[in-house]
Amino acid sequence: MKKKYFLLLIISLFVLILLFSCEHAHKPREQEYLNMGYQLSSEEVEKIQDGDIIMRQGYGIVSSIILETLKEDIPLSHIGIIVENSEGEYDVIHSVSRMISDYDGIQIDNLKKFISHSRNNSVLITRYKNDDGSKASGREISNRAKYYLDKKVPFDHSFDFQDTTSFFCSELVWRILIDKFDDDIYESYSKGSLRDRLKFEPFYDLNRFEIIVNHHNN
């Protein structure tokens, strides 16, 4: 019984930590973590397409705890969807907690701003592909992300995958792939622990995704 209660305590503490966001510490310190010197090269921007998935490692103690808890091969703590705007430039739609943002839930930032909150050499960009290896429609992913943005979906502070009225960062991308392609990329993790269901690994699995930009090789 003691072992069971200890495990529940660990899981509860982990979820409590994640309530602050998918990656940062608290809002007053956010400006300390701007890294404007870190951006994509023009050649890398040319490779990007509407609907690509972007991941990064953030700053702060929460990000560090997430990395230590998930223990993935590639250290990541946040995820979003790249969308092309009316001016032909790229933005990122992602979900962030009100703990660190003026707005709770799904929001949109310029790509450069999104990357500026990343540690050096931590950005990873992938592109979803169909089961047969053919190219999936990134525009479908992008449009669905804009749909949830327009609905002003709040951040999922309960981390409940069954609740479609709110999303945390990776849950948003997971849900869009189910909506548009009926593909549950967490299916193999469904009987695992909460930690397994929070991993970023499925979003760079080469069976489903093509890696477009990988700064972790730098």
PyRosetta script that sets phi, psi and omega in degrees:
from pyrosetta import init, pose_from_sequence

init()
pose = pose_from_sequence("MKKKYFLLLIISLFVLILLFSCEHAHKPREQEYLNMGYQLSSEEVEKIQDGDIIMRQGYGIVSSIILETLKEDIPLSHIGIIVENSEGEYDVIHSVSRMISDYDGIQIDNLKKFISHSRNNSVLITRYKNDDGSKASGREISNRAKYYLDKKVPFDHSFDFQDTTSFFCSELVWRILIDKFDDDIYESYSKGSLRDRLKFEPFYDLNRFEIIVNHHNN")
pose.set_psi(1, -39.6)
pose.set_omega(1, 179.9)
pose.set_phi(2, -61.7)
pose.set_psi(2, -39.6)
pose.set_omega(2, 179.4)
pose.set_phi(3, -63.7)
pose.set_psi(3, -40.2)
pose.set_omega(3, 179.7)
pose.set_phi(4, -63.4)
pose.set_psi(4, -46.6)
pose.set_omega(4, -179.6)
pose.set_phi(5, -65.6)
pose.set_psi(5, -35.8)
pose.set_omega(5, 177.8)
pose.set_phi(6, -64.5)
pose.set_psi(6, -41.5)
pose.set_omega(6, 178.9)
pose.set_phi(7, -64.3)
pose.set_psi(7, -42.7)
pose.set_omega(7, 178.4)
pose.set_phi(8, -63.1)
pose.set_psi(8, -36.6)
pose.set_omega(8, 178.9)
pose.set_phi(9, -65.0)
pose.set_psi(9, -43.8)
pose.set_omega(9, -179.9)
pose.set_phi(10, -62.2)
pose.set_psi(10, -45.8)
pose.set_omega(10, 179.9)
pose.set_phi(11, -63.0)
pose.set_psi(11, -42.1)
pose.set_omega(11, -179.9)
pose.set_phi(12, -62.6)
pose.set_psi(12, -41.9)
pose.set_omega(12, 178.7)
pose.set_phi(13, -64.2)
pose.set_psi(13, -39.6)
pose.set_omega(13, -179.8)
pose.set_phi(14, -64.6)
pose.set_psi(14, -44.0)
pose.set_omega(14, 178.8)
pose.set_phi(15, -64.9)
pose.set_psi(15, -39.9)
pose.set_omega(15, 178.7)
pose.set_phi(16, -60.5)
pose.set_psi(16, -41.9)
pose.set_omega(16, 177.9)
pose.set_phi(17, -62.2)
pose.set_psi(17, -42.4)
pose.set_omega(17, -178.4)
pose.set_phi(18, -67.3)
pose.set_psi(18, -20.5)
pose.set_omega(18, 179.3)
pose.set_phi(19, -61.5)
pose.set_psi(19, -22.6)
pose.set_omega(19, -179.8)
pose.set_phi(20, -71.7)
pose.set_psi(20, -25.4)
pose.set_omega(20, 176.4)
pose.set_phi(21, 165.3)
pose.set_psi(21, -168.2)
pose.set_omega(21, 171.6)
pose.set_phi(22, -93.7)
pose.set_psi(22, -1.3)
pose.set_omega(22, -175.0)
pose.set_phi(23, -161.6)
pose.set_psi(23, -39.0)
pose.set_omega(23, -168.8)
pose.set_phi(24, -90.3)
pose.set_psi(24, 179.7)
pose.set_omega(24, 170.8)
pose.set_phi(25, -89.6)
pose.set_psi(25, -133.1)
pose.set_omega(25, -175.3)
pose.set_phi(26, -96.1)
pose.set_psi(26, 158.2)
pose.set_omega(26, -171.5)
pose.set_phi(27, -56.7)
pose.set_psi(27, -43.9)
pose.set_omega(27, -178.0)
pose.set_phi(28, -57.3)
pose.set_psi(28, -22.2)
pose.set_omega(28, -178.2)
pose.set_phi(29, -96.4)
pose.set_psi(29, -1.1)
pose.set_omega(29, -172.7)
pose.set_phi(30, -57.9)
pose.set_psi(30, -42.5)
pose.set_omega(30, -177.1)
pose.set_phi(31, -64.3)
pose.set_psi(31, -20.7)
pose.set_omega(31, 178.8)
pose.set_phi(32, -69.8)
pose.set_psi(32, -16.7)
pose.set_omega(32, -173.1)
pose.set_phi(33, -105.2)
pose.set_psi(33, 14.7)
pose.set_omega(33, 175.0)
pose.set_phi(34, -71.3)
pose.set_psi(34, 132.2)
pose.set_omega(34, -177.9)
pose.set_phi(35, -129.2)
pose.set_psi(35, 68.2)
pose.set_omega(35, -172.9)
pose.set_phi(36, -66.1)
pose.set_psi(36, -16.7)
pose.set_omega(36, 178.8)
pose.set_phi(37, -76.9)
pose.set_psi(37, -10.0)
pose.set_omega(37, -178.2)
pose.set_phi(38, -104.5)
pose.set_psi(38, 112.7)
pose.set_omega(38, -179.8)
pose.set_phi(39, -146.9)
pose.set_psi(39, 168.6)
pose.set_omega(39, 174.7)
pose.set_phi(40, -74.3)
pose.set_psi(40, 150.6)
pose.set_omega(40, 174.3)
pose.set_phi(41, -77.3)
pose.set_psi(41, 163.0)
pose.set_omega(41, 178.6)
pose.set_phi(42, -61.1)
pose.set_psi(42, -34.2)
pose.set_omega(42, 177.8)
pose.set_phi(43, -65.8)
pose.set_psi(43, -38.3)
pose.set_omega(43, 179.3)
pose.set_phi(44, -70.0)
pose.set_psi(44, -39.1)
pose.set_omega(44, 177.8)
pose.set_phi(45, -61.5)
pose.set_psi(45, -36.0)
pose.set_omega(45, 179.3)
pose.set_phi(46, -63.3)
pose.set_psi(46, -26.5)
pose.set_omega(46, -178.5)
pose.set_phi(47, -78.7)
pose.set_psi(47, -20.4)
pose.set_omega(47, -173.9)
pose.set_phi(48, -71.3)
pose.set_psi(48, 146.9)
pose.set_omega(48, 174.6)
pose.set_phi(49, -131.7)
pose.set_psi(49, 157.7)
pose.set_omega(49, 175.8)
pose.set_phi(50, -55.2)
pose.set_psi(50, 128.9)
pose.set_omega(50, 178.4)
pose.set_phi(51, 93.2)
pose.set_psi(51, 1.5)
pose.set_omega(51, 176.0)
pose.set_phi(52, -67.5)
pose.set_psi(52, 156.3)
pose.set_omega(52, -180.0)
pose.set_phi(53, -102.1)
pose.set_psi(53, 130.9)
pose.set_omega(53, -179.9)
pose.set_phi(54, -120.4)
pose.set_psi(54, 134.3)
pose.set_omega(54, 178.6)
pose.set_phi(55, -126.5)
pose.set_psi(55, 156.0)
pose.set_omega(55, -179.3)
pose.set_phi(56, -152.5)
pose.set_psi(56, 165.4)
pose.set_omega(56, 169.2)
pose.set_phi(57, -106.0)
pose.set_psi(57, 125.7)
pose.set_omega(57, -179.0)
pose.set_phi(58, -91.3)
pose.set_psi(58, -173.3)
pose.set_omega(58, 177.6)
pose.set_phi(59, -102.5)
pose.set_psi(59, 173.9)
pose.set_omega(59, 171.6)
pose.set_phi(60, 95.2)
pose.set_psi(60, 165.5)
pose.set_omega(60, -175.3)
pose.set_phi(61, -67.6)
pose.set_psi(61, -34.1)
pose.set_omega(61, -179.9)
pose.set_phi(62, -64.2)
pose.set_psi(62, -44.7)
pose.set_omega(62, 177.2)
pose.set_phi(63, -58.6)
pose.set_psi(63, -43.3)
pose.set_omega(63, -179.5)
pose.set_phi(64, -63.0)
pose.set_psi(64, -40.3)
pose.set_omega(64, -180.0)
pose.set_phi(65, -68.1)
pose.set_psi(65, -39.8)
pose.set_omega(65, 177.7)
pose.set_phi(66, -61.3)
pose.set_psi(66, -44.9)
pose.set_omega(66, -179.9)
pose.set_phi(67, -61.7)
pose.set_psi(67, -42.8)
pose.set_omega(67, -178.4)
pose.set_phi(68, -69.1)
pose.set_psi(68, -34.1)
pose.set_omega(68, -178.5)
pose.set_phi(69, -75.8)
pose.set_psi(69, -44.7)
pose.set_omega(69, -178.0)
pose.set_phi(70, -75.3)
pose.set_psi(70, -33.3)
pose.set_omega(70, 176.7)
pose.set_phi(71, 50.8)
pose.set_psi(71, 50.9)
pose.set_omega(71, 179.5)
pose.set_phi(72, -89.2)
pose.set_psi(72, 159.7)
pose.set_omega(72, -179.6)
pose.set_phi(73, -62.8)
pose.set_psi(73, -37.5)
pose.set_omega(73, 176.6)
pose.set_phi(74, -108.0)
pose.set_psi(74, 118.0)
pose.set_omega(74, -177.1)
pose.set_phi(75, -74.2)
pose.set_psi(75, 111.6)
pose.set_omega(75, -178.6)
pose.set_phi(76, -137.1)
pose.set_psi(76, 151.8)
pose.set_omega(76, -179.2)
pose.set_phi(77, -139.9)
pose.set_psi(77, 1.0)
pose.set_omega(77, 179.7)
pose.set_phi(78, -157.1)
pose.set_psi(78, 155.7)
pose.set_omega(78, -176.0)
pose.set_phi(79, -148.1)
pose.set_psi(79, 149.1)
pose.set_omega(79, 177.4)
pose.set_phi(80, -154.4)
pose.set_psi(80, 179.9)
pose.set_omega(80, -179.2)
pose.set_phi(81, -117.5)
pose.set_psi(81, 128.0)
pose.set_omega(81, 179.0)
pose.set_phi(82, -79.9)
pose.set_psi(82, 129.7)
pose.set_omega(82, 179.0)
pose.set_phi(83, -128.7)
pose.set_psi(83, 141.6)
pose.set_omega(83, 177.7)
pose.set_phi(84, -86.8)
pose.set_psi(84, 131.4)
pose.set_omega(84, -179.6)
pose.set_phi(85, -92.7)
pose.set_psi(85, -178.8)
pose.set_omega(85, -174.4)
pose.set_phi(86, -66.5)
pose.set_psi(86, -17.2)
pose.set_omega(86, 179.9)
pose.set_phi(87, -95.6)
pose.set_psi(87, 6.4)
pose.set_omega(87, 179.3)
pose.set_phi(88, 78.7)
pose.set_psi(88, 11.2)
pose.set_omega(88, 177.0)
pose.set_phi(89, -102.2)
pose.set_psi(89, 173.5)
pose.set_omega(89, -174.1)
pose.set_phi(90, -111.4)
pose.set_psi(90, 138.0)
pose.set_omega(90, 172.9)
pose.set_phi(91, -120.3)
pose.set_psi(91, 174.2)
pose.set_omega(91, 177.1)
pose.set_phi(92, -129.3)
pose.set_psi(92, 125.9)
pose.set_omega(92, 173.7)
pose.set_phi(93, -97.9)
pose.set_psi(93, 126.3)
pose.set_omega(93, -177.0)
pose.set_phi(94, -152.5)
pose.set_psi(94, 165.9)
pose.set_omega(94, -179.0)
pose.set_phi(95, -111.2)
pose.set_psi(95, 129.5)
pose.set_omega(95, -176.0)
pose.set_phi(96, -134.2)
pose.set_psi(96, 144.5)
pose.set_omega(96, 179.1)
pose.set_phi(97, -73.1)
pose.set_psi(97, 150.5)
pose.set_omega(97, 176.0)
pose.set_phi(98, -64.3)
pose.set_psi(98, -14.0)
pose.set_omega(98, 178.6)
pose.set_phi(99, -60.8)
pose.set_psi(99, -27.5)
pose.set_omega(99, -177.2)
pose.set_phi(100, -127.2)
pose.set_psi(100, 5.9)
pose.set_omega(100, -175.2)
pose.set_phi(101, -134.8)
pose.set_psi(101, 153.5)
pose.set_omega(101, 175.5)
pose.set_phi(102, -69.6)
pose.set_psi(102, -18.9)
pose.set_omega(102, -179.0)
pose.set_phi(103, -128.0)
pose.set_psi(103, 132.5)
pose.set_omega(103, -178.3)
pose.set_phi(104, -88.8)
pose.set_psi(104, 126.6)
pose.set_omega(104, 174.4)
pose.set_phi(105, 105.4)
pose.set_psi(105, -150.5)
pose.set_omega(105, -173.2)
pose.set_phi(106, -70.8)
pose.set_psi(106, 129.9)
pose.set_omega(106, -177.3)
pose.set_phi(107, -147.7)
pose.set_psi(107, 172.4)
pose.set_omega(107, -176.4)
pose.set_phi(108, -127.8)
pose.set_psi(108, 136.8)
pose.set_omega(108, 178.1)
pose.set_phi(109, -132.4)
pose.set_psi(109, 152.2)
pose.set_omega(109, 171.7)
pose.set_phi(110, -60.5)
pose.set_psi(110, 143.6)
pose.set_omega(110, -178.0)
pose.set_phi(111, -55.0)
pose.set_psi(111, -41.7)
pose.set_omega(111, -178.4)
pose.set_phi(112, -63.5)
pose.set_psi(112, -38.8)
pose.set_omega(112, 178.8)
pose.set_phi(113, -66.6)
pose.set_psi(113, -42.0)
pose.set_omega(113, 179.6)
pose.set_phi(114, -59.1)
pose.set_psi(114, -45.3)
pose.set_omega(114, -178.4)
pose.set_phi(115, -70.4)
pose.set_psi(115, -29.3)
pose.set_omega(115, -178.1)
pose.set_phi(116, -65.4)
pose.set_psi(116, -14.4)
pose.set_omega(116, 176.6)
pose.set_phi(117, -96.2)
pose.set_psi(117, 18.5)
pose.set_omega(117, -178.1)
pose.set_phi(118, -107.2)
pose.set_psi(118, 150.0)
pose.set_omega(118, 169.6)
pose.set_phi(119, -71.7)
pose.set_psi(119, 153.4)
pose.set_omega(119, 178.8)
pose.set_phi(120, -54.5)
pose.set_psi(120, 140.2)
pose.set_omega(120, 175.8)
pose.set_phi(121, 56.0)
pose.set_psi(121, 38.3)
pose.set_omega(121, -179.5)
pose.set_phi(122, -117.7)
pose.set_psi(122, -4.7)
pose.set_omega(122, -177.1)
pose.set_phi(123, -78.6)
pose.set_psi(123, 137.5)
pose.set_omega(123, 176.2)
pose.set_phi(124, -135.0)
pose.set_psi(124, 124.9)
pose.set_omega(124, 179.9)
pose.set_phi(125, -119.6)
pose.set_psi(125, 128.5)
pose.set_omega(125, -178.7)
pose.set_phi(126, -127.2)
pose.set_psi(126, 165.6)
pose.set_omega(126, -179.6)
pose.set_phi(127, -132.1)
pose.set_psi(127, 124.7)
pose.set_omega(127, -179.2)
pose.set_phi(128, -67.5)
pose.set_psi(128, 140.5)
pose.set_omega(128, 177.1)
pose.set_phi(129, -129.5)
pose.set_psi(129, 154.0)
pose.set_omega(129, -179.0)
pose.set_phi(130, -69.0)
pose.set_psi(130, 166.4)
pose.set_omega(130, -177.8)
pose.set_phi(131, -56.6)
pose.set_psi(131, -33.0)
pose.set_omega(131, -178.0)
pose.set_phi(132, -86.3)
pose.set_psi(132, 5.3)
pose.set_omega(132, 178.0)
pose.set_phi(133, 89.6)
pose.set_psi(133, -6.7)
pose.set_omega(133, 179.1)
pose.set_phi(134, -74.5)
pose.set_psi(134, 164.3)
pose.set_omega(134, -176.6)
pose.set_phi(135, -74.5)
pose.set_psi(135, 125.8)
pose.set_omega(135, 175.9)
pose.set_phi(136, -82.9)
pose.set_psi(136, 164.2)
pose.set_omega(136, -179.2)
pose.set_phi(137, -81.6)
pose.set_psi(137, 105.3)
pose.set_omega(137, 176.7)
pose.set_phi(138, -63.7)
pose.set_psi(138, -29.3)
pose.set_omega(138, 179.5)
pose.set_phi(139, -62.9)
pose.set_psi(139, -34.4)
pose.set_omega(139, 177.5)
pose.set_phi(140, -64.3)
pose.set_psi(140, -41.4)
pose.set_omega(140, 178.2)
pose.set_phi(141, -65.4)
pose.set_psi(141, -46.1)
pose.set_omega(141, -179.9)
pose.set_phi(142, -60.5)
pose.set_psi(142, -47.0)
pose.set_omega(142, -178.4)
pose.set_phi(143, -64.6)
pose.set_psi(143, -35.9)
pose.set_omega(143, 178.5)
pose.set_phi(144, -69.0)
pose.set_psi(144, -36.8)
pose.set_omega(144, 176.1)
pose.set_phi(145, -62.9)
pose.set_psi(145, -41.0)
pose.set_omega(145, 178.1)
pose.set_phi(146, -66.5)
pose.set_psi(146, -33.4)
pose.set_omega(146, 177.6)
pose.set_phi(147, -61.3)
pose.set_psi(147, -47.7)
pose.set_omega(147, 179.4)
pose.set_phi(148, -69.4)
pose.set_psi(148, -31.8)
pose.set_omega(148, 175.4)
pose.set_phi(149, -62.6)
pose.set_psi(149, -45.7)
pose.set_omega(149, 179.9)
pose.set_phi(150, -64.0)
pose.set_psi(150, -30.6)
pose.set_omega(150, 179.4)
pose.set_phi(151, -78.3)
pose.set_psi(151, -8.0)
pose.set_omega(151, 178.5)
pose.set_phi(152, 55.9)
pose.set_psi(152, 49.4)
pose.set_omega(152, -179.0)
pose.set_phi(153, -67.1)
pose.set_psi(153, 128.6)
pose.set_omega(153, -178.4)
pose.set_phi(154, -75.7)
pose.set_psi(154, 170.3)
pose.set_omega(154, 177.7)
pose.set_phi(155, -74.0)
pose.set_psi(155, 139.8)
pose.set_omega(155, -178.9)
pose.set_phi(156, -85.8)
pose.set_psi(156, 93.9)
pose.set_omega(156, -179.1)
pose.set_phi(157, -78.0)
pose.set_psi(157, -10.1)
pose.set_omega(157, 178.2)
pose.set_phi(158, -94.6)
pose.set_psi(158, -10.9)
pose.set_omega(158, -178.4)
pose.set_phi(159, 52.3)
pose.set_psi(159, 49.8)
pose.set_omega(159, -177.5)
pose.set_phi(160, -106.2)
pose.set_psi(160, 109.2)
pose.set_omega(160, -178.1)
pose.set_phi(161, -68.2)
pose.set_psi(161, -20.2)
pose.set_omega(161, -178.6)
pose.set_phi(162, -81.4)
pose.set_psi(162, -19.0)
pose.set_omega(162, -177.8)
pose.set_phi(163, -89.7)
pose.set_psi(163, 115.6)
pose.set_omega(163, -177.9)
pose.set_phi(164, -95.9)
pose.set_psi(164, 12.3)
pose.set_omega(164, -179.6)
pose.set_phi(165, -95.2)
pose.set_psi(165, -6.2)
pose.set_omega(165, 178.1)
pose.set_phi(166, -154.1)
pose.set_psi(166, 151.2)
pose.set_omega(166, -176.7)
pose.set_phi(167, -138.4)
pose.set_psi(167, 136.9)
pose.set_omega(167, 164.3)
pose.set_phi(168, -88.6)
pose.set_psi(168, 178.7)
pose.set_omega(168, -164.6)
pose.set_phi(169, -57.9)
pose.set_psi(169, -54.7)
pose.set_omega(169, -178.1)
pose.set_phi(170, -73.8)
pose.set_psi(170, -26.1)
pose.set_omega(170, 178.0)
pose.set_phi(171, -63.8)
pose.set_psi(171, -36.0)
pose.set_omega(171, 178.1)
pose.set_phi(172, -59.7)
pose.set_psi(172, -49.5)
pose.set_omega(172, -179.2)
pose.set_phi(173, -65.9)
pose.set_psi(173, -43.1)
pose.set_omega(173, 177.4)
pose.set_phi(174, -56.5)
pose.set_psi(174, -46.2)
pose.set_omega(174, -178.0)
pose.set_phi(175, -65.7)
pose.set_psi(175, -39.8)
pose.set_omega(175, -179.7)
pose.set_phi(176, -62.8)
pose.set_psi(176, -40.1)
pose.set_omega(176, 179.2)
pose.set_phi(177, -67.7)
pose.set_psi(177, -30.5)
pose.set_omega(177, 174.3)
pose.set_phi(178, -71.7)
pose.set_psi(178, -45.6)
pose.set_omega(178, -179.2)
pose.set_phi(179, -56.9)
pose.set_psi(179, -47.5)
pose.set_omega(179, -170.6)
pose.set_phi(180, -92.3)
pose.set_psi(180, -29.0)
pose.set_omega(180, -173.6)
pose.set_phi(181, -127.4)
pose.set_psi(181, 3.3)
pose.set_omega(181, -178.6)
pose.set_phi(182, 51.7)
pose.set_psi(182, 41.5)
pose.set_omega(182, -175.9)
pose.set_phi(183, -120.3)
pose.set_psi(183, 107.3)
pose.set_omega(183, 177.2)
pose.set_phi(184, -89.2)
pose.set_psi(184, 97.1)
pose.set_omega(184, -175.5)
pose.set_phi(185, -73.3)
pose.set_psi(185, -10.2)
pose.set_omega(185, 175.8)
pose.set_phi(186, -97.3)
pose.set_psi(186, 7.9)
pose.set_omega(186, -174.3)
pose.set_phi(187, -54.7)
pose.set_psi(187, -42.6)
pose.set_omega(187, -178.5)
pose.set_phi(188, -71.5)
pose.set_psi(188, -12.8)
pose.set_omega(188, 179.8)
pose.set_phi(189, -100.6)
pose.set_psi(189, -2.1)
pose.set_omega(189, -169.8)
pose.set_phi(190, -61.3)
pose.set_psi(190, -28.3)
pose.set_omega(190, -179.8)
pose.set_phi(191, -99.5)
pose.set_psi(191, 7.4)
pose.set_omega(191, 179.3)
pose.set_phi(192, -89.5)
pose.set_psi(192, -167.8)
pose.set_omega(192, -179.1)
pose.set_phi(193, -80.1)
pose.set_psi(193, 169.3)
pose.set_omega(193, 175.6)
pose.set_phi(194, -57.8)
pose.set_psi(194, -38.3)
pose.set_omega(194, 179.0)
pose.set_phi(195, -57.3)
pose.set_psi(195, -42.9)
pose.set_omega(195, 179.7)
pose.set_phi(196, -64.1)
pose.set_psi(196, -36.4)
pose.set_omega(196, -178.6)
pose.set_phi(197, -74.5)
pose.set_psi(197, -9.0)
pose.set_omega(197, -179.5)
pose.set_phi(198, -102.8)
pose.set_psi(198, -1.3)
pose.set_omega(198, -175.2)
pose.set_phi(199, -69.1)
pose.set_psi(199, 153.2)
pose.set_omega(199, 178.0)
pose.set_phi(200, -92.5)
pose.set_psi(200, -12.6)
pose.set_omega(200, -176.5)
pose.set_phi(201, -50.8)
pose.set_psi(201, -41.3)
pose.set_omega(201, -179.5)
pose.set_phi(202, -59.5)
pose.set_psi(202, -23.2)
pose.set_omega(202, -176.6)
pose.set_phi(203, -85.5)
pose.set_psi(203, -1.5)
pose.set_omega(203, 170.9)
pose.set_phi(204, -130.9)
pose.set_psi(204, 20.4)
pose.set_omega(204, 173.6)
pose.set_phi(205, -66.3)
pose.set_psi(205, 121.0)
pose.set_omega(205, -175.1)
pose.set_phi(206, -66.5)
pose.set_psi(206, -13.8)
pose.set_omega(206, 175.6)
pose.set_phi(207, -71.6)
pose.set_psi(207, -24.0)
pose.set_omega(207, -177.7)
pose.set_phi(208, -121.0)
pose.set_psi(208, -19.4)
pose.set_omega(208, -173.4)
pose.set_phi(209, -131.2)
pose.set_psi(209, 145.6)
pose.set_omega(209, 171.4)
pose.set_phi(210, -99.6)
pose.set_psi(210, 132.9)
pose.set_omega(210, 178.7)
pose.set_phi(211, -84.8)
pose.set_psi(211, 123.1)
pose.set_omega(211, -176.0)
pose.set_phi(212, -97.9)
pose.set_psi(212, -47.9)
pose.set_omega(212, 178.2)
pose.set_phi(213, -134.8)
pose.set_psi(213, 128.2)
pose.set_omega(213, 179.1)
pose.set_phi(214, -136.0)
pose.set_psi(214, 99.4)
pose.set_omega(214, -180.0)
pose.set_phi(215, -79.7)
pose.set_psi(215, -7.4)
pose.set_omega(215, -179.9)
pose.set_phi(216, -74.2)
pose.set_psi(216, -10.8)
pose.set_omega(216, 174.9)
pose.set_phi(217, -89.2)
pose.set_psi(217, -6.0)
pose.set_omega(217, -177.7)
pose.set_phi(218, -78.0)
pose.dump_pdb("model.pdb")
